[in-house]
Amino acid sequence: MDSTPQIVELRMSYRYAKQHPWVVQAVNGFLSAYFMEQPGFRVQRHFDELESGVHVWLCEVPEAKTMSRLLRRLKADLPAFRHTELQAPAGTRPQYMIDCPDPSPSG
């Protein structure tokens, strides 16, 4: 039962990173620690998309549910955020975006 790791993009919006300047460094540290806890997980690369200002971490994950656990753990440690699995074209990497929560509809 040899499973091939999947490459997944964890993305953070410019807006969220600008509102909470320390979170990029916190996510870097968290992912390093997560690597030590979860066999098969590793970060291949972290970069910024210059056009959009989005931070991107390319993560190698052993199974799809790894991202659900990872995002749940991040929610406990970071300021409130919403995450969405972006609809990527077929044949491309799955993408998960961390962004500011939707403003609550309070009149």
N, CA, C and O atoms as CSV, one atom per row, in Angstrom:
chain,resi,resn,atom,element,x,y,z
A,1,MET,N,N,0.838,-1.186,0.000
A,1,MET,CA,C,0.000,0.000,0.000
A,1,MET,C,C,0.883,1.250,0.000
A,1,MET,O,O,0.929,1.990,0.982
A,2,ASP,N,N,1.574,1.470,-1.104
A,2,ASP,CA,C,2.500,2.588,-1.227
A,2,ASP,C,C,1.758,3.783,-1.824
A,2,ASP,O,O,1.376,3.753,-2.994
A,3,SER,N,N,1.552,4.825,-1.035
A,3,SER,CA,C,0.824,5.991,-1.548
A,3,SER,C,C,1.811,7.083,-1.931
A,3,SER,O,O,2.775,7.351,-1.215
A,4,THR,N,N,1.554,7.697,-3.056
A,4,THR,CA,C,2.396,8.774,-3.538
A,4,THR,C,C,1.951,10.071,-2.887
A,4,THR,O,O,0.761,10.384,-2.887
A,5,PRO,N,N,2.899,10.842,-2.326
A,5,PRO,CA,C,2.513,12.126,-1.723
A,5,PRO,C,C,1.937,13.075,-2.776
A,5,PRO,O,O,2.265,12.996,-3.960
A,6,GLN,N,N,1.090,13.954,-2.316
A,6,GLN,CA,C,0.448,14.939,-3.187
A,6,GLN,C,C,1.036,16.310,-2.872
A,6,GLN,O,O,1.313,16.617,-1.712
A,7,ILE,N,N,1.226,17.133,-3.898
A,7,ILE,CA,C,1.686,18.505,-3.696
A,7,ILE,C,C,0.457,19.405,-3.632
A,7,ILE,O,O,-0.393,19.386,-4.522
A,8,VAL,N,N,0.382,20.188,-2.568
A,8,VAL,CA,C,-0.761,21.063,-2.309
A,8,VAL,C,C,-0.236,22.468,-2.067
A,8,VAL,O,O,0.835,22.644,-1.486
A,9,GLU,N,N,-0.986,23.465,-2.510
A,9,GLU,CA,C,-0.619,24.863,-2.244
A,9,GLU,C,C,-1.426,25.386,-1.065
A,9,GLU,O,O,-2.657,25.361,-1.082
A,10,LEU,N,N,-0.726,25.857,-0.048
A,10,LEU,CA,C,-1.357,26.598,1.037
A,10,LEU,C,C,-1.082,28.061,0.730
A,10,LEU,O,O,0.074,28.475,0.653
A,11,ARG,N,N,-2.141,28.846,0.554
A,11,ARG,CA,C,-2.004,30.232,0.118
A,11,ARG,C,C,-2.565,31.159,1.199
A,11,ARG,O,O,-3.523,30.811,1.889
A,12,MET,N,N,-1.966,32.327,1.336
A,12,MET,CA,C,-2.454,33.323,2.289
A,12,MET,C,C,-2.615,34.646,1.544
A,12,MET,O,O,-1.688,35.127,0.892
A,13,SER,N,N,-3.799,35.214,1.653
A,13,SER,CA,C,-4.082,36.439,0.912
A,13,SER,C,C,-3.234,37.608,1.422
A,13,SER,O,O,-2.819,37.648,2.580
A,14,TYR,N,N,-2.999,38.533,0.533
A,14,TYR,CA,C,-2.270,39.752,0.874
A,14,TYR,C,C,-3.011,40.500,1.979
A,14,TYR,O,O,-2.401,41.023,2.912
A,15,ARG,N,N,-4.323,40.540,1.857
A,15,ARG,CA,C,-5.161,41.265,2.817
A,15,ARG,C,C,-4.991,40.708,4.233
A,15,ARG,O,O,-4.838,41.473,5.184
A,16,TYR,N,N,-5.018,39.378,4.377
A,16,TYR,CA,C,-4.884,38.756,5.692
A,16,TYR,C,C,-3.473,38.992,6.249
A,16,TYR,O,O,-3.314,39.327,7.423
A,17,ALA,N,N,-2.462,38.817,5.412
A,17,ALA,CA,C,-1.079,39.017,5.858
A,17,ALA,C,C,-0.830,40.481,6.235
A,17,ALA,O,O,-0.056,40.761,7.150
A,18,LYS,N,N,-1.473,41.400,5.545
A,18,LYS,CA,C,-1.297,42.821,5.853
A,18,LYS,C,C,-1.992,43.176,7.171
A,18,LYS,O,O,-1.473,43.981,7.945
A,19,GLN,N,N,-3.156,42.585,7.429
A,19,GLN,CA,C,-3.874,42.840,8.688
A,19,GLN,C,C,-3.141,42.282,9.891
A,19,GLN,O,O,-3.207,42.848,10.982
A,20,HIS,N,N,-2.442,41.171,9.696
A,20,HIS,CA,C,-1.729,40.479,10.790
A,20,HIS,C,C,-0.303,40.196,10.321
A,20,HIS,O,O,-0.003,39.076,9.907
A,21,PRO,N,N,0.572,41.189,10.379
A,21,PRO,CA,C,1.913,41.045,9.780
A,21,PRO,C,C,2.740,39.875,10.319
A,21,PRO,O,O,3.623,39.384,9.617
A,22,TRP,N,N,2.484,39.428,11.516
A,22,TRP,CA,C,3.281,38.360,12.111
A,22,TRP,C,C,2.891,36.959,11.650
A,22,TRP,O,O,3.626,36.007,11.913
A,23,VAL,N,N,1.752,36.805,10.967
A,23,VAL,CA,C,1.258,35.461,10.668
A,23,VAL,C,C,2.104,34.696,9.653
A,23,VAL,O,O,2.166,33.468,9.713
A,24,VAL,N,N,2.745,35.381,8.741
A,24,VAL,CA,C,3.572,34.676,7.757
A,24,VAL,C,C,4.699,33.938,8.481
A,24,VAL,O,O,4.967,32.767,8.212
A,25,GLN,N,N,5.351,34.645,9.400
A,25,GLN,CA,C,6.424,34.022,10.180
A,25,GLN,C,C,5.866,32.896,11.064
A,25,GLN,O,O,6.505,31.857,11.236
A,26,ALA,N,N,4.681,33.114,11.614
A,26,ALA,CA,C,4.053,32.090,12.461
A,26,ALA,C,C,3.736,30.830,11.656
A,26,ALA,O,O,3.952,29.719,12.139
A,27,VAL,N,N,3.231,30.991,10.443
A,27,VAL,CA,C,2.922,29.833,9.606
A,27,VAL,C,C,4.212,29.103,9.234
A,27,VAL,O,O,4.243,27.872,9.228
A,28,ASN,N,N,5.275,29.847,8.923
A,28,ASN,CA,C,6.568,29.202,8.637
A,28,ASN,C,C,6.991,28.322,9.808
A,28,ASN,O,O,7.383,27.172,9.611
A,29,GLY,N,N,6.914,28.855,11.021
A,29,GLY,CA,C,7.290,28.097,12.204
A,29,GLY,C,C,6.369,26.910,12.443
A,29,GLY,O,O,6.823,25.817,12.779
A,30,PHE,N,N,5.065,27.137,12.264
A,30,PHE,CA,C,4.097,26.069,12.461
A,30,PHE,C,C,4.357,24.918,11.492
A,30,PHE,O,O,4.346,23.753,11.891
A,31,LEU,N,N,4.592,25.244,10.222
A,31,LEU,CA,C,4.815,24.198,9.232
A,31,LEU,C,C,6.103,23.422,9.514
A,31,LEU,O,O,6.171,22.220,9.258
A,32,SER,N,N,7.109,24.095,10.034
A,32,SER,CA,C,8.345,23.404,10.422
A,32,SER,C,C,8.069,22.411,11.548
A,32,SER,O,O,8.563,21.284,11.523
A,33,ALA,N,N,7.285,22.829,12.528
A,33,ALA,CA,C,6.935,21.937,13.638
A,33,ALA,C,C,6.035,20.803,13.154
A,33,ALA,O,O,6.182,19.663,13.595
A,34,TYR,N,N,5.112,21.106,12.258
A,34,TYR,CA,C,4.192,20.098,11.738
A,34,TYR,C,C,4.971,19.006,11.004
A,34,TYR,O,O,4.612,17.829,11.059
A,35,PHE,N,N,6.041,19.414,10.317
A,35,PHE,CA,C,6.917,18.480,9.619
A,35,PHE,C,C,7.487,17.452,10.601
A,35,PHE,O,O,7.619,16.272,10.274
A,36,MET,N,N,7.823,17.917,11.809
A,36,MET,CA,C,8.400,17.024,12.814
A,36,MET,C,C,7.342,16.046,13.370
A,36,MET,O,O,7.676,14.935,13.780
A,37,GLU,N,N,6.085,16.466,13.380
A,37,GLU,CA,C,4.999,15.645,13.935
A,37,GLU,C,C,4.406,14.657,12.945
A,37,GLU,O,O,4.045,13.541,13.319
A,38,GLN,N,N,4.305,15.058,11.698
A,38,GLN,CA,C,3.553,14.285,10.706
A,38,GLN,C,C,4.493,13.638,9.688
A,38,GLN,O,O,5.069,14.326,8.846
A,39,PRO,N,N,4.645,12.328,9.767
A,39,PRO,CA,C,5.489,11.655,8.774
A,39,PRO,C,C,4.932,11.875,7.368
A,39,PRO,O,O,3.723,11.793,7.154
A,40,GLY,N,N,5.794,12.146,6.440
A,40,GLY,CA,C,5.374,12.334,5.055
A,40,GLY,C,C,5.033,13.767,4.697
A,40,GLY,O,O,4.895,14.077,3.513
A,41,PHE,N,N,4.890,14.657,5.680
A,41,PHE,CA,C,4.580,16.059,5.394
A,41,PHE,C,C,5.881,16.837,5.268
A,41,PHE,O,O,6.801,16.658,6.065
A,42,ARG,N,N,5.950,17.695,4.271
A,42,ARG,CA,C,7.091,18.606,4.199
A,42,ARG,C,C,6.752,19.797,3.323
A,42,ARG,O,O,5.893,19.724,2.445
A,43,VAL,N,N,7.443,20.892,3.581
A,43,VAL,CA,C,7.276,22.101,2.776
A,43,VAL,C,C,8.387,22.101,1.733
A,43,VAL,O,O,9.571,22.073,2.069
A,44,GLN,N,N,7.992,22.132,0.475
A,44,GLN,CA,C,8.984,22.152,-0.592
A,44,GLN,C,C,9.525,23.554,-0.812
A,44,GLN,O,O,10.712,23.742,-1.078
A,45,ARG,N,N,8.630,24.544,-0.695
A,45,ARG,CA,C,9.028,25.903,-1.048
A,45,ARG,C,C,8.018,26.901,-0.500
A,45,ARG,O,O,6.831,26.596,-0.387
A,46,HIS,N,N,8.498,28.106,-0.157
A,46,HIS,CA,C,7.629,29.221,0.226
A,46,HIS,C,C,8.029,30.401,-0.640
A,46,HIS,O,O,9.212,30.716,-0.764
A,47,PHE,N,N,7.043,31.050,-1.235
A,47,PHE,CA,C,7.330,32.217,-2.071
A,47,PHE,C,C,6.138,33.162,-2.061
A,47,PHE,O,O,5.044,32.800,-1.627
A,48,ASP,N,N,6.365,34.375,-2.544
A,48,ASP,CA,C,5.312,35.377,-2.698
A,48,ASP,C,C,5.021,35.536,-4.189
A,48,ASP,O,O,5.940,35.617,-5.004
A,49,GLU,N,N,3.746,35.579,-4.533
A,49,GLU,CA,C,3.375,35.917,-5.912
A,49,GLU,C,C,3.439,37.427,-6.023
A,49,GLU,O,O,2.680,38.130,-5.355
A,50,LEU,N,N,4.316,37.927,-6.840
A,50,LEU,CA,C,4.527,39.370,-6.925
A,50,LEU,C,C,3.295,40.118,-7.413
A,50,LEU,O,O,3.007,41.215,-6.934
A,51,GLU,N,N,2.571,39.542,-8.353
A,51,GLU,CA,C,1.402,40.237,-8.921
A,51,GLU,C,C,0.290,40.425,-7.904
A,51,GLU,O,O,-0.351,41.475,-7.864
A,52,SER,N,N,0.060,39.401,-7.076
A,52,SER,CA,C,-1.086,39.434,-6.168
A,52,SER,C,C,-0.710,39.690,-4.712
A,52,SER,O,O,-1.563,40.070,-3.909
A,53,GLY,N,N,0.566,39.484,-4.365
A,53,GLY,CA,C,0.982,39.632,-2.977
A,53,GLY,C,C,0.632,38.431,-2.118
A,53,GLY,O,O,0.807,38.466,-0.900
A,54,VAL,N,N,0.137,37.362,-2.744
A,54,VAL,CA,C,-0.251,36.152,-2.017
A,54,VAL,C,C,1.004,35.381,-1.614
A,54,VAL,O,O,1.933,35.234,-2.409
A,55,HIS,N,N,1.025,34.889,-0.373
A,55,HIS,CA,C,2.091,33.992,0.089
A,55,HIS,C,C,1.683,32.575,-0.255
A,55,HIS,O,O,0.528,32.195,-0.060
A,56,VAL,N,N,2.615,31.793,-0.764
A,56,VAL,CA,C,2.319,30.423,-1.180
A,56,VAL,C,C,3.340,29.479,-0.547
A,56,VAL,O,O,4.547,29.708,-0.623
A,57,TRP,N,N,2.836,28.417,0.077
A,57,TRP,CA,C,3.675,27.339,0.576
A,57,TRP,C,C,3.317,26.100,-0.225
A,57,TRP,O,O,2.159,25.685,-0.241
A,58,LEU,N,N,4.306,25.501,-0.895
A,58,LEU,CA,C,4.090,24.234,-1.588
A,58,LEU,C,C,4.379,23.123,-0.595
A,58,LEU,O,O,5.511,22.955,-0.143
A,59,CYS,N,N,3.349,22.373,-0.263
A,59,CYS,CA,C,3.463,21.336,0.762
A,59,CYS,C,C,3.291,19.958,0.134
A,59,CYS,O,O,2.425,19.745,-0.715
A,60,GLU,N,N,4.127,19.042,0.567
A,60,GLU,CA,C,3.997,17.651,0.167
A,60,GLU,C,C,3.236,16.957,1.289
A,60,GLU,O,O,3.701,16.911,2.428
A,61,VAL,N,N,2.073,16.423,0.966
A,61,VAL,CA,C,1.230,15.796,1.987
A,61,VAL,C,C,1.013,14.326,1.648
A,61,VAL,O,O,0.851,13.967,0.482
A,62,PRO,N,N,1.012,13.469,2.689
A,62,PRO,CA,C,0.854,12.047,2.432
A,62,PRO,C,C,-0.573,11.652,2.040
A,62,PRO,O,O,-0.768,10.653,1.346
A,63,GLU,N,N,-1.571,12.426,2.477
A,63,GLU,CA,C,-2.965,12.113,2.164
A,63,GLU,C,C,-3.788,13.385,2.242
A,63,GLU,O,O,-3.400,14.351,2.899
A,64,ALA,N,N,-4.931,13.377,1.562
A,64,ALA,CA,C,-5.766,14.580,1.461
A,64,ALA,C,C,-6.216,15.111,2.818
A,64,ALA,O,O,-6.257,16.327,3.006
A,65,LYS,N,N,-6.553,14.244,3.766
A,65,LYS,CA,C,-7.074,14.721,5.047
A,65,LYS,C,C,-6.025,15.452,5.873
A,65,LYS,O,O,-6.364,16.097,6.866
A,66,THR,N,N,-4.762,15.362,5.481
A,66,THR,CA,C,-3.708,16.094,6.178
A,66,THR,C,C,-3.998,17.587,6.167
A,66,THR,O,O,-3.763,18.264,7.168
A,67,MET,N,N,-4.506,18.114,5.053
A,67,MET,CA,C,-4.771,19.553,4.961
A,67,MET,C,C,-5.913,19.969,5.883
A,67,MET,O,O,-5.870,21.062,6.448
A,68,SER,N,N,-6.927,19.132,6.049
A,68,SER,CA,C,-8.022,19.463,6.972
A,68,SER,C,C,-7.489,19.596,8.392
A,68,SER,O,O,-7.825,20.542,9.105
A,69,ARG,N,N,-6.660,18.644,8.794
A,69,ARG,CA,C,-6.069,18.692,10.141
A,69,ARG,C,C,-5.177,19.913,10.291
A,69,ARG,O,O,-5.235,20.610,11.304
A,70,LEU,N,N,-4.355,20.170,9.287
A,70,LEU,CA,C,-3.433,21.298,9.342
A,70,LEU,C,C,-4.204,22.615,9.480
A,70,LEU,O,O,-3.851,23.453,10.310
A,71,LEU,N,N,-5.236,22.799,8.686
A,71,LEU,CA,C,-6.020,24.042,8.745
A,71,LEU,C,C,-6.749,24.175,10.082
A,71,LEU,O,O,-6.860,25.278,10.616
A,72,ARG,N,N,-7.239,23.078,10.619
A,72,ARG,CA,C,-7.897,23.109,11.929
A,72,ARG,C,C,-6.901,23.552,13.005
A,72,ARG,O,O,-7.243,24.346,13.881
A,73,ARG,N,N,-5.696,23.049,12.937
A,73,ARG,CA,C,-4.661,23.428,13.903
A,73,ARG,C,C,-4.277,24.899,13.740
A,73,ARG,O,O,-4.084,25.601,14.733
A,74,LEU,N,N,-4.166,25.367,12.503
A,74,LEU,CA,C,-3.842,26.778,12.279
A,74,LEU,C,C,-4.933,27.686,12.835
A,74,LEU,O,O,-4.635,28.746,13.387
A,75,LYS,N,N,-6.200,27.278,12.694
A,75,LYS,CA,C,-7.312,28.096,13.217
A,75,LYS,C,C,-7.207,28.301,14.719
A,75,LYS,O,O,-7.668,29.314,15.245
A,76,ALA,N,N,-6.602,27.343,15.408
A,76,ALA,CA,C,-6.452,27.461,16.859
A,76,ALA,C,C,-5.333,28.437,17.235
A,76,ALA,O,O,-5.328,28.973,18.343
A,77,ASP,N,N,-4.393,28.668,16.328
A,77,ASP,CA,C,-3.208,29.473,16.644
A,77,ASP,C,C,-3.172,30.859,15.998
A,77,ASP,O,O,-2.434,31.733,16.453
A,78,LEU,N,N,-3.944,31.061,14.966
A,78,LEU,CA,C,-3.891,32.334,14.226
A,78,LEU,C,C,-5.156,33.152,14.472
A,78,LEU,O,O,-6.172,32.619,14.919
A,79,PRO,N,N,-5.085,34.454,14.176
A,79,PRO,CA,C,-6.312,35.265,14.239
A,79,PRO,C,C,-7.372,34.665,13.301
A,79,PRO,O,O,-7.046,33.961,12.345
A,80,ALA,N,N,-8.621,34.955,13.591
A,80,ALA,CA,C,-9.734,34.381,12.822
A,80,ALA,C,C,-9.492,34.511,11.322
A,80,ALA,O,O,-9.073,35.556,10.825
A,81,PHE,N,N,-9.768,33.419,10.622
A,81,PHE,CA,C,-9.679,33.441,9.164
A,81,PHE,C,C,-10.684,32.465,8.599
A,81,PHE,O,O,-11.211,31.604,9.303
A,82,ARG,N,N,-10.937,32.616,7.318
A,82,ARG,CA,C,-11.735,31.617,6.616
A,82,ARG,C,C,-10.798,30.977,5.604
A,82,ARG,O,O,-9.878,31.617,5.096
A,83,HIS,N,N,-11.039,29.737,5.327
A,83,HIS,CA,C,-10.232,29.088,4.296
A,83,HIS,C,C,-11.162,28.487,3.257
A,83,HIS,O,O,-12.268,28.040,3.560
A,84,THR,N,N,-10.686,28.492,2.043
A,84,THR,CA,C,-11.466,27.953,0.947
A,84,THR,C,C,-10.562,27.055,0.117
A,84,THR,O,O,-9.380,27.339,-0.074
A,85,GLU,N,N,-11.136,25.983,-0.364
A,85,GLU,CA,C,-10.402,25.173,-1.328
A,85,GLU,C,C,-10.743,25.757,-2.689
A,85,GLU,O,O,-11.887,25.693,-3.139
A,86,LEU,N,N,-9.742,26.322,-3.333
A,86,LEU,CA,C,-9.964,26.980,-4.617
A,86,LEU,C,C,-10.184,25.941,-5.709
A,86,LEU,O,O,-9.573,24.872,-5.699
A,87,GLN,N,N,-11.043,26.261,-6.627
A,87,GLN,CA,C,-11.307,25.360,-7.746
A,87,GLN,C,C,-10.186,25.528,-8.771
A,87,GLN,O,O,-10.189,26.462,-9.573
A,88,ALA,N,N,-9.251,24.622,-8.724
A,88,ALA,CA,C,-8.117,24.672,-9.641
A,88,ALA,C,C,-8.455,23.859,-10.889
A,88,ALA,O,O,-9.202,22.882,-10.822
A,89,PRO,N,N,-7.903,24.268,-12.013
A,89,PRO,CA,C,-8.146,23.490,-13.238
A,89,PRO,C,C,-7.658,22.047,-13.071
A,89,PRO,O,O,-6.727,21.784,-12.311
A,90,ALA,N,N,-8.289,21.131,-13.779
A,90,ALA,CA,C,-7.904,19.721,-13.695
A,90,ALA,C,C,-6.427,19.569,-14.026
A,90,ALA,O,O,-5.901,20.228,-14.923
A,91,GLY,N,N,-5.775,18.690,-13.286
A,91,GLY,CA,C,-4.360,18.443,-13.536
A,91,GLY,C,C,-3.420,19.393,-12.810
A,91,GLY,O,O,-2.202,19.285,-12.952
A,92,THR,N,N,-3.973,20.330,-12.029
A,92,THR,CA,C,-3.120,21.238,-11.265
A,92,THR,C,C,-3.226,20.899,-9.783
A,92,THR,O,O,-4.075,20.107,-9.370
A,93,ARG,N,N,-2.356,21.507,-8.997
A,93,ARG,CA,C,-2.319,21.227,-7.553
A,93,ARG,C,C,-3.557,21.768,-6.849
A,93,ARG,O,O,-4.064,22.831,-7.207
A,94,PRO,N,N,-4.045,21.037,-5.845
A,94,PRO,CA,C,-5.107,21.584,-4.997
A,94,PRO,C,C,-4.580,22.843,-4.282
A,94,PRO,O,O,-3.407,22.916,-3.917
A,95,GLN,N,N,-5.461,23.817,-4.094
A,95,GLN,CA,C,-5.071,25.076,-3.460
A,95,GLN,C,C,-6.026,25.410,-2.332
A,95,GLN,O,O,-7.244,25.328,-2.494
A,96,TYR,N,N,-5.467,25.790,-1.177
A,96,TYR,CA,C,-6.252,26.207,-0.023
A,96,TYR,C,C,-5.860,27.633,0.313
A,96,TYR,O,O,-4.687,27.918,0.552
A,97,MET,N,N,-6.840,28.535,0.332
A,97,MET,CA,C,-6.581,29.954,0.581
A,97,MET,C,C,-7.006,30.338,1.990
A,97,MET,O,O,-8.132,30.064,2.407
A,98,ILE,N,N,-6.104,30.968,2.713
A,98,ILE,CA,C,-6.399,31.565,4.023
A,98,ILE,C,C,-6.657,33.039,3.766
A,98,ILE,O,O,-5.839,33.722,3.148
A,99,ASP,N,N,-7.791,33.527,4.240
A,99,ASP,CA,C,-8.160,34.926,3.998
A,99,ASP,C,C,-8.902,35.465,5.207
A,99,ASP,O,O,-9.268,34.716,6.113
A,100,CYS,N,N,-9.117,36.760,5.209
A,100,CYS,CA,C,-9.877,37.406,6.286
A,100,CYS,C,C,-11.283,36.831,6.325
A,100,CYS,O,O,-11.848,36.494,5.285
A,101,PRO,N,N,-11.850,36.716,7.522
A,101,PRO,CA,C,-13.226,36.219,7.590
A,101,PRO,C,C,-14.174,37.217,6.927
A,101,PRO,O,O,-13.893,38.414,6.869
A,102,ASP,N,N,-15.268,36.717,6.443
A,102,ASP,CA,C,-16.275,37.620,5.868
A,102,ASP,C,C,-16.775,38.525,6.952
A,102,ASP,O,O,-16.987,38.076,8.079
A,103,PRO,N,N,-16.974,39.811,6.643
A,103,PRO,CA,C,-17.514,40.702,7.672
A,103,PRO,C,C,-18.904,40.223,8.100
A,103,PRO,O,O,-19.732,39.849,7.269
A,104,SER,N,N,-19.135,40.244,9.388
A,104,SER,CA,C,-20.443,39.789,9.870
A,104,SER,C,C,-21.514,40.803,9.487
A,104,SER,O,O,-21.283,42.009,9.574
A,105,PRO,N,N,-22.672,40.331,9.070
A,105,PRO,CA,C,-23.731,41.229,8.633
A,105,PRO,C,C,-24.469,41.842,9.844
A,105,PRO,O,O,-25.625,41.514,10.112
A,106,SER,N,N,-23.786,42.716,10.548
A,106,SER,CA,C,-24.454,43.397,11.664
A,106,SER,C,C,-24.743,44.823,11.225
A,106,SER,O,O,-23.852,45.563,10.808
A,107,GLY,N,N,-25.975,45.172,11.329
A,107,GLY,CA,C,-26.448,46.444,10.801
A,107,GLY,C,C,-25.908,47.562,11.504
A,107,GLY,O,O,-26.215,48.707,11.173
